[in-house]
Amino acid sequence: MRKAQLKTPLGIALIEGDSRGISRISIVEENKETSTEIPEELKTCVRQLSEYFQGERQQFDFQLNPQGTEFQQKVWQALQEIPYGKTTSYLELSKKLGDVKAVRAVAAANGKNPLWIVTPCHRVIGSDGSLTGYAGGLWRKKWLLNHESPSPQHKLF
């Protein structure tokens, strides 16, 4: 498994992957140095994340290889379908997956998302429109939603 650290406006992103794709992108709380040499397998991911934070990219097209259960994979795939600048609720996501009673399971799978930003779990909010739990901290979720807001004058939260 190859690794690289990328400085973002929200902290240091730790990127892990190999020739089969990117398996993990996480935010690290420790004050880590950024990578000076990026492994070949991670270069496209690093470039596209940099473009995202510069406001130049709305979709990612590098190979993903997240590890999880079949149900988690279904949830993560559904998250991929939430458009940039849009949000959905846990309830709507569970309906989309075919089981309105699976809200808690969907929320748990969402919380285990190994691909920060690329699998946009930050786009899932409460049914009442409120910000809800986010492993990276609600302040990061708020920042990401505002970053993706269609109009710079119109902030979501």
Secondary structure, DSSP 8 states (H G I E B T S, - for coil): -EEEEEEETTEEEEEEEETTEEEEEEEE-S-----SS--GGGHHHHHHHHHHHTT--S---S-B-----HHHHHHHHHHHTS-TT--EEHHHHHHHTT-GGGHHHHHHHHHT-SBTTTS-GGGEE-TTS-----TT-HHHHHHHHHHT-SSTT----
